[in-house]
Amino acid sequence: MTGWARTYAETLSPEEEERVRRHFLEVSPRYAEYRAKTGRDIPVVRLRRR
């Protein structure tokens, strides 16, 4: 797919967010390093097409 798509961000339920964070850690171990270094929560959102 190329070009732009109109989207909106949707917050995940706590259960979905935990599942996605576990997946991030599996596919990108550096995500854990970054998350440990930052003093803030890193939001996880789903992008949906309008």
C-alpha positions, 0 to 999 in steps of 0.5 A: 500500500502506498500513499496516505490513509486517514486514521485515528488513534484508539487506546487499548484496554489494559489487557490488550496493552499488556499483550502488545507490550509482551510482543514488543519485548519479544520482537525488539529487546531494545524496547525494554532498554528504552522503556527502563531509561525513560521516566514516563509511560509510553502509550500504546495505541491502535491506528484505525482507518476512518 
